[in-house]
Amino acid sequence: MADEGVPAPPWSRLRPLPVLFVVLLFGFLWWRSPQRHAAPAASAPTPTALAGNEGPMGAVERQSDVDCALLAGRSMGAGWHATVVGVADAAQAQALAAAVQAVLDGVDAAMSTYKPESELSRLNRSPVGAPQPVSRDLAAVLRIALEVSQASGYAFDVAVGGLVDAWGFGPSQPGAAPTGDAVKTLRQRVGPGAYTLQAPPDDPSGATLVRAREGVTLDLSAVAPGYAADLIASDLRRRGHNAFLVEVGGEVIVAGLAPGGRPWQLGVETPDAPPGTVYKAVPMVDEALATSGDYRNGRVVDGKRVSHTIDPATGQPITHGLASISVLHDDAGRADAWATALNVLGAERGGALARDLGIAAMFLLRKPDGGFEEQRTPAWEARQAQVQQRAQRYAAAPGARP
């Protein structure tokens, strides 16, 4: 949890839980209409209630005749939640909650721009041109970032930290909009070559990073939460759990089947509506979902509301008519990064790129009448068509991954 008086980390501003509302977090809603929003039973220890306590919380609840551990806590300036199917012991649930918390706190300690002594903050202060050692997890996140940056033509660029801060979405106190000259200067610190990563695939512990330009500031808030969810998923699998849902700052990864033996159902929120209003339920098995949108997080600058998402090419907040973009992927780190990249590009350019690269994406565009136009890539349709096949394979071989 953020220290009192310290601004919340960037991932708490970018895509908090309302952007991607977990409709069936505890498996209650598979039998209801996906267009309705319902809460868990009153007797259930909900994620919100659990997260309101200090420290990680673990409880056990029976859902559809299956015991589940309900876990929750706070880290990286936001809440996290998890459901682990098949855990009947309250002490085991509490131990799992503590393990999840430890993973998240480790990511925060490495990748926060709000903690002056985090690994990332130290790297952002390192001398230009001097190779700096990078931890295994930070190297993995930077490798994802560079992969998506290069594939998206640097629409996604973690070197955007200076611009994010200048527009009031970083660790500095928000102020007036940056001047044109300031934006021009900051734009020179992003793009190809702003930093380099030397990370031998066979020896991640030997990775080094070099800041190539003065003032380059890395901000991992559009990839670190998803990567953290992936780390938790890996840890749960190592502990023998094959059916679970993990949510970190709105980025979600699921494994196996939800209680009741059906796919997990995740809800994409309706943009511009009250929090928790579900636009569409997305069935999922063994995959991740991330959503990026402009309707929850922003600030008023010079009398105008500006988006928290900055286009590295212009140095300005995005202004197009795309309300939200959701991405399905095998892992949450890449889903997280690609959701931001496609949001920056907008529906036309982002849609074309997603189709070319086979990215499973759903775009929601604002219409003049207040409604939304939905555009889905072929890869999105294909993934959705595969969900029931995966579920059937699980049902045929309980406990095994298809």
Backbone torsions as a table, in degrees:
resi	resn	phi	psi	omega
1	MET	NA	139.7	-177.7
2	ALA	-64.3	144.1	177.0
3	ASP	-66.1	148.6	-179.9
4	GLU	-63.9	134.6	179.8
5	GLY	89.4	-8.3	178.3
6	VAL	-100.8	130.5	-179.5
7	PRO	-57.9	150.4	179.4
8	ALA	-66.7	145.3	178.9
9	PRO	-58.9	160.5	-173.9
10	PRO	-61.8	-34.2	-178.3
11	TRP	-67.1	-20.0	176.9
12	SER	-75.5	-16.9	178.9
13	ARG	-97.4	-28.4	-169.0
14	LEU	-75.8	-58.0	-178.0
15	ARG	-141.8	75.0	177.5
16	PRO	-70.4	175.3	-174.0
17	LEU	-49.5	-38.9	-178.1
18	PRO	-58.8	-25.1	-179.6
19	VAL	-65.3	-37.2	177.9
20	LEU	-128.7	90.3	-173.2
21	PHE	-80.9	129.2	-178.2
22	VAL	-82.0	101.7	-173.6
23	VAL	-69.9	-46.5	-174.2
24	LEU	-112.4	45.6	-174.9
25	LEU	-55.6	-37.2	-179.3
26	PHE	-112.5	16.9	173.1
27	GLY	76.6	16.0	-176.6
28	PHE	-80.6	-22.9	-163.8
29	LEU	-108.1	12.4	-177.2
30	TRP	-66.7	-23.6	-178.7
31	TRP	-94.3	4.0	179.7
32	ARG	-105.6	168.2	177.4
33	SER	-63.6	134.5	179.5
34	PRO	-67.6	-9.5	179.7
35	GLN	-89.1	-7.8	-179.4
36	ARG	-97.1	152.8	175.3
37	HIS	-112.6	117.3	179.7
38	ALA	-126.0	153.6	-179.9
39	ALA	-98.6	161.3	174.4
40	PRO	-62.3	166.3	178.9
41	ALA	-58.1	149.4	-174.4
42	ALA	-59.6	-27.9	-178.2
43	SER	-79.9	-11.2	-176.4
44	ALA	-77.1	138.7	173.9
45	PRO	-76.5	94.9	-172.5
46	THR	-70.1	159.4	178.1
47	PRO	-57.0	-40.5	-178.8
48	THR	-61.5	-43.9	-179.9
49	ALA	-65.3	-42.1	179.4
50	LEU	-64.7	-44.1	-176.8
51	ALA	-68.4	-17.3	179.1
52	GLY	-72.0	-13.6	178.3
53	ASN	-87.5	157.8	176.4
54	GLU	-74.1	137.2	176.9
55	GLY	80.3	168.7	180.0
56	PRO	-69.0	144.1	-178.6
57	MET	-123.4	141.4	176.5
58	GLY	-133.6	135.0	178.0
59	ALA	-142.0	161.3	178.9
60	VAL	-115.7	136.9	177.9
61	GLU	-140.2	147.2	176.8
62	ARG	-92.9	124.2	179.5
63	GLN	-128.7	123.5	179.9
64	SER	51.1	43.9	178.2
65	ASP	64.6	22.0	176.9
66	VAL	-127.8	131.9	176.6
67	ASP	-76.2	138.2	179.8
68	CYS	-134.2	142.2	170.7
69	ALA	-88.6	128.2	176.4
70	LEU	-106.9	117.2	-173.4
71	LEU	-118.7	147.2	178.6
72	ALA	-161.7	160.6	177.3
73	GLY	178.8	-165.7	178.0
74	ARG	-134.3	139.8	173.9
75	SER	-164.1	158.2	179.0
76	MET	57.2	28.9	176.1
77	GLY	77.2	9.4	-177.8
78	ALA	-146.0	172.6	178.8
79	GLY	-87.9	155.2	171.4
80	TRP	-130.5	154.9	-177.9
81	HIS	-145.1	149.6	175.7
82	ALA	-150.8	147.5	171.4
83	THR	-122.9	125.4	179.8
84	VAL	-118.7	116.9	-175.9
85	VAL	-77.4	139.7	172.9
86	GLY	90.3	14.3	177.2
87	VAL	-103.8	118.2	-175.8
88	ALA	-107.4	-10.7	-173.9
89	ASP	-102.4	125.9	-177.8
90	ALA	-64.5	-35.7	178.7
91	ALA	-65.9	-38.7	177.1
92	GLN	-65.7	-39.0	177.7
93	ALA	-61.9	-42.4	179.0
94	GLN	-65.6	-38.1	177.7
95	ALA	-65.1	-39.3	177.1
96	LEU	-64.2	-41.6	178.4
97	ALA	-60.3	-42.3	178.6
98	ALA	-64.5	-37.5	179.2
99	ALA	-66.8	-42.0	176.9
100	VAL	-61.7	-45.4	-179.8
101	GLN	-58.9	-40.9	-179.7
102	ALA	-62.9	-41.2	177.6
103	VAL	-60.7	-48.1	-177.2
104	LEU	-66.4	-40.9	179.6
105	ASP	-65.7	-32.0	175.6
106	GLY	-66.2	-41.3	176.9
107	VAL	-63.9	-42.7	179.6
108	ASP	-62.9	-42.5	-179.5
109	ALA	-64.5	-28.8	-179.4
110	ALA	-87.4	-34.9	-164.5
111	MET	-119.6	5.2	179.6
112	SER	-75.1	138.8	170.4
113	THR	-93.4	-2.8	-179.4
114	TYR	-95.6	-15.5	177.8
115	LYS	-99.6	112.7	-175.2
116	PRO	-58.0	-27.8	-177.4
117	GLU	-102.9	13.2	174.2
118	SER	-66.1	160.3	179.3
119	GLU	-59.4	-42.2	-179.1
120	LEU	-66.0	-42.4	179.6
121	SER	-62.0	-39.2	177.9
122	ARG	-65.6	-40.2	177.9
123	LEU	-63.2	-38.5	179.8
124	ASN	-67.2	-15.8	176.7
125	ARG	-102.7	0.9	-174.1
126	SER	-71.5	154.7	179.7
127	PRO	-62.3	140.8	177.6
128	VAL	-62.0	133.4	177.0
129	GLY	84.4	-4.6	-177.7
130	ALA	-97.8	118.6	179.0
131	PRO	-61.7	134.4	-179.8
132	GLN	-120.8	134.5	177.8
133	PRO	-65.2	144.0	-177.0
134	VAL	-126.8	135.9	179.5
135	SER	-67.8	164.6	-177.3
136	ARG	-57.3	-49.1	-177.0
137	ASP	-67.7	-41.1	179.1
138	LEU	-64.8	-38.5	176.8
139	ALA	-62.4	-39.7	179.7
140	ALA	-64.7	-41.4	178.8
141	VAL	-66.5	-42.4	179.2
142	LEU	-65.9	-32.5	177.8
143	ARG	-66.8	-42.2	175.1
144	ILE	-61.1	-45.1	-178.4
145	ALA	-59.6	-45.2	-179.9
146	LEU	-66.8	-38.1	178.0
147	GLU	-59.1	-49.3	-177.9
148	VAL	-72.5	-35.4	177.0
149	SER	-58.6	-50.5	-177.2
150	GLN	-66.3	-39.2	-178.9
151	ALA	-71.3	-26.5	-177.2
152	SER	-99.7	9.1	-176.5
153	GLY	64.8	31.8	179.1
154	TYR	64.6	26.6	166.0
155	ALA	-65.8	-30.7	171.4
156	PHE	-104.0	123.7	-175.6
157	ASP	-151.6	111.7	-178.7
158	VAL	-73.8	-7.1	174.5
159	ALA	-78.7	8.9	-176.8
160	VAL	-81.3	5.1	-173.8
161	GLY	-54.5	-39.8	179.7
162	GLY	-63.8	-40.0	178.3
163	LEU	-69.9	-41.4	177.9
164	VAL	-58.1	-44.4	-179.7
165	ASP	-66.6	-42.0	-178.2
166	ALA	-62.3	-32.4	-179.5
167	TRP	-87.2	5.0	173.1
168	GLY	91.7	17.6	-178.7
169	PHE	-116.6	18.5	178.9
170	GLY	-118.7	-160.6	-175.1
171	PRO	-72.5	-20.4	179.3
172	SER	-74.3	158.0	176.8
173	GLN	-66.2	131.3	-179.8
174	PRO	-59.9	142.1	178.1
175	GLY	-140.4	-151.5	179.4
176	ALA	-70.5	163.6	177.0
177	ALA	-62.1	143.1	177.7
178	PRO	-64.8	147.9	178.5
179	THR	-70.7	164.9	177.5
180	GLY	-58.7	-40.3	179.1
181	ASP	-65.7	-38.4	179.6
182	ALA	-65.2	-42.9	178.6
183	VAL	-62.8	-41.4	179.4
184	LYS	-60.6	-42.8	178.9
185	THR	-64.2	-44.7	-178.2
186	LEU	-67.3	-32.1	179.0
187	ARG	-65.1	-24.6	178.9
188	GLN	-72.1	-8.2	-177.9
189	ARG	-101.9	6.8	179.3
190	VAL	-118.9	174.2	175.5
191	GLY	96.4	-179.1	-177.7
192	PRO	-55.4	136.9	175.9
193	GLY	85.7	-1.5	179.4
194	ALA	-61.9	-34.2	175.2
195	TYR	-150.1	158.2	177.5
196	THR	-127.8	148.0	179.4
197	LEU	-125.0	122.8	174.0
198	GLN	-106.4	104.5	-175.7
199	ALA	-136.3	92.8	178.8
200	PRO	-57.0	127.1	-178.1
201	PRO	-56.8	-31.1	-177.8
202	ASP	-88.2	-1.8	-179.9
203	ASP	-150.1	71.7	-179.0
204	PRO	-59.1	-25.3	-179.8
205	SER	-70.3	-12.9	179.8
206	GLY	-98.0	18.7	-176.4
207	ALA	-73.3	145.7	174.4
208	THR	-135.3	149.5	178.5
209	LEU	-122.8	142.8	177.9
210	VAL	-128.4	123.6	171.4
211	ARG	-81.4	121.3	-174.1
212	ALA	-88.8	-15.4	-175.7
213	ARG	-133.7	145.9	176.7
214	GLU	-62.8	135.0	176.6
215	GLY	86.4	-1.2	177.5
216	VAL	-64.5	125.0	-178.4
217	THR	-126.9	118.1	-178.9
218	LEU	-87.2	139.0	178.5
219	ASP	-133.2	115.7	-173.9
220	LEU	-101.5	18.0	-173.4
221	SER	-67.8	-14.4	179.5
222	ALA	-101.2	14.2	177.2
223	VAL	-145.3	-30.0	-176.1
224	ALA	-63.0	-42.6	178.8
225	PRO	-60.3	-42.8	177.8
226	GLY	-63.8	-42.4	178.2
227	TYR	-62.7	-38.8	177.7
228	ALA	-61.4	-41.0	176.6
229	ALA	-61.2	-38.8	177.5
230	ASP	-63.7	-42.0	178.6
231	LEU	-60.8	-42.3	179.1
232	ILE	-63.7	-43.7	179.0
233	ALA	-59.4	-43.7	179.2
234	SER	-62.7	-41.2	-180.0
235	ASP	-65.7	-40.8	178.7
236	LEU	-63.7	-40.3	178.5
237	ARG	-64.6	-40.2	178.0
238	ARG	-61.2	-29.4	179.4
239	ARG	-85.6	3.9	174.7
240	GLY	93.3	12.1	-179.5
241	HIS	-99.6	126.8	-176.2
242	ASN	-117.9	2.4	178.6
243	ALA	-137.1	111.6	-176.3
244	PHE	-164.8	164.5	172.0
245	LEU	-129.4	132.6	178.3
246	VAL	-126.5	131.8	176.9
247	GLU	-128.7	126.9	177.4
248	VAL	-129.5	111.9	177.8
249	GLY	57.3	27.4	178.8
250	GLY	98.5	-11.5	177.3
251	GLU	-93.6	133.2	-169.6
252	VAL	-126.5	140.2	170.0
253	ILE	-133.4	139.0	-179.4
254	VAL	-125.4	155.5	175.0
255	ALA	-137.3	145.9	177.4
256	GLY	64.0	-150.3	-176.4
257	LEU	-112.6	152.4	176.0
258	ALA	-73.1	165.2	173.8
259	PRO	-52.8	138.1	-174.9
260	GLY	97.7	-5.7	175.5
261	GLY	75.0	28.2	179.4
262	ARG	-122.2	166.0	176.8
263	PRO	-59.5	149.8	170.7
264	TRP	-64.3	146.2	178.5
265	GLN	-118.3	117.4	179.4
266	LEU	-110.5	140.0	-176.7
267	GLY	-106.0	127.9	170.0
268	VAL	-87.1	126.8	-176.8
269	GLU	-68.6	153.5	171.7
270	THR	-79.0	119.8	178.8
271	PRO	-59.4	147.1	174.9
272	ASP	67.8	6.0	178.5
273	ALA	-102.9	168.0	176.8
274	PRO	-56.0	145.9	179.4
275	PRO	-52.9	136.7	179.5
276	GLY	92.7	-3.1	177.6
277	THR	-79.2	114.8	-172.2
278	VAL	-85.1	127.0	174.5
279	TYR	-83.9	-44.2	-177.2
280	LYS	-156.2	139.2	172.4
281	ALA	-90.6	134.1	-177.1
282	VAL	-115.6	111.6	176.8
283	PRO	-71.8	140.5	-175.0
284	MET	-143.6	143.2	171.5
285	VAL	-141.4	122.9	175.7
286	ASP	54.3	55.3	177.0
287	GLU	-161.9	176.3	-176.5
288	ALA	-123.0	154.7	179.8
289	LEU	-137.0	131.3	176.1
290	ALA	-133.1	144.4	178.6
291	THR	-128.7	135.7	174.5
292	SER	-121.5	132.2	-179.9
293	GLY	-150.9	170.0	-175.7
294	ASP	-110.0	6.8	-167.6
295	TYR	-97.6	-6.2	178.6
296	ARG	-110.3	-37.8	-170.4
297	ASN	-117.7	120.2	178.3
298	GLY	-173.3	-177.5	176.3
299	ARG	-150.4	160.4	179.2
300	VAL	-91.9	122.3	179.0
301	VAL	-124.2	120.7	-179.5
302	ASP	53.1	40.2	176.5
303	GLY	82.5	2.0	-179.6
304	LYS	-123.2	141.5	177.4
305	ARG	-80.9	130.1	179.7
306	VAL	-119.0	149.3	-179.5
307	SER	-76.8	153.2	175.9
308	HIS	-76.7	-15.1	-178.0
309	THR	-87.6	120.7	-176.4
310	ILE	-103.9	133.7	175.6
311	ASP	-84.8	113.7	-179.0
312	PRO	-60.1	-27.1	-177.1
313	ALA	-70.2	-31.9	-178.0
314	THR	-107.8	-21.7	-174.4
315	GLY	76.8	9.4	-176.0
316	GLN	-115.4	156.3	171.2
317	PRO	-62.1	147.3	-179.3
318	ILE	-65.7	149.4	-176.1
319	THR	-133.4	5.7	-176.1
320	HIS	-74.5	178.5	-173.0
321	GLY	-90.8	12.5	178.4
322	LEU	-77.1	121.0	-177.6
323	ALA	-83.1	-42.0	177.6
324	SER	-158.6	159.2	177.9
325	ILE	-138.3	127.5	178.2
326	SER	-115.0	139.9	-177.6
327	VAL	-127.8	129.9	170.4
328	LEU	-98.7	136.4	-178.7
329	HIS	-153.0	166.7	176.7
330	ASP	-67.2	-31.2	179.9
331	ASP	-130.6	153.0	-174.2
332	ALA	-75.8	-28.6	178.9
333	GLY	-61.4	-46.7	179.6
334	ARG	-73.2	-35.8	175.0
335	ALA	-59.4	-43.4	178.6
336	ASP	-58.9	-52.6	-177.3
337	ALA	-65.4	-41.8	-178.4
338	TRP	-69.5	-32.9	176.5
339	ALA	-60.5	-41.0	177.9
340	THR	-68.4	-45.3	-178.9
341	ALA	-58.2	-47.0	-178.6
342	LEU	-70.1	-30.8	175.7
343	ASN	-65.2	-41.5	177.2
344	VAL	-62.1	-42.8	-176.2
345	LEU	-72.1	-28.6	-177.8
346	GLY	87.7	173.2	-171.7
347	ALA	-64.6	-41.0	-174.8
348	GLU	-71.8	-58.0	-178.5
349	ARG	-70.8	-40.9	179.8
350	GLY	-66.1	-38.9	178.4
351	GLY	-64.3	-42.0	179.0
352	ALA	-63.3	-44.2	-179.7
353	LEU	-65.0	-43.1	-179.9
354	ALA	-61.8	-40.6	178.0
355	ARG	-65.7	-42.5	-179.1
356	ASP	-63.5	-37.2	-174.9
357	LEU	-95.1	-0.7	179.3
358	GLY	70.8	34.7	179.2
359	ILE	-88.3	132.6	179.2
360	ALA	-80.9	104.3	-173.6
361	ALA	-137.0	145.8	174.0
362	MET	-125.8	121.0	-179.0
363	PHE	-102.8	137.0	172.3
364	LEU	-115.9	114.8	-179.4
365	LEU	-104.9	139.1	177.2
366	ARG	-70.7	138.2	175.3
367	LYS	-107.8	155.5	-178.4
368	PRO	-57.3	-28.3	-177.3
369	ASP	-84.0	4.7	179.8
370	GLY	93.4	-6.8	177.5
371	GLY	-86.9	-165.3	-177.1
372	PHE	-136.1	140.8	171.9
373	GLU	-97.5	126.2	-177.7
374	GLU	-100.5	128.4	176.7
375	GLN	-125.2	126.9	-178.4
376	ARG	-121.5	140.2	177.4
377	THR	-80.4	159.3	176.6
378	PRO	-57.0	-34.8	180.0
379	ALA	-66.1	-34.6	175.6
380	TRP	-63.0	-47.5	-179.9
381	GLU	-61.2	-41.0	-178.2
382	ALA	-65.7	-42.2	178.4
383	ARG	-62.7	-42.4	179.8
384	GLN	-64.3	-35.4	179.4
385	ALA	-68.8	-24.8	-177.3
386	GLN	-85.1	-12.8	-173.3
387	VAL	-60.8	-48.8	-178.4
388	GLN	-65.3	-33.1	176.9
389	GLN	-64.0	-42.3	177.8
390	ARG	-64.1	-42.8	-179.7
391	ALA	-61.9	-39.6	-179.9
392	GLN	-66.8	-36.1	177.9
393	ARG	-67.0	-38.5	175.3
394	TYR	-62.8	-44.4	-178.3
395	ALA	-62.8	-32.7	179.6
396	ALA	-75.4	-25.3	-178.7
397	ALA	-137.3	74.9	-178.0
398	PRO	-55.7	137.7	177.2
399	GLY	88.5	-10.4	-179.4
400	ALA	-105.9	151.3	174.7
401	ARG	-85.6	130.2	179.9
402	PRO	-65.9	NA	NA
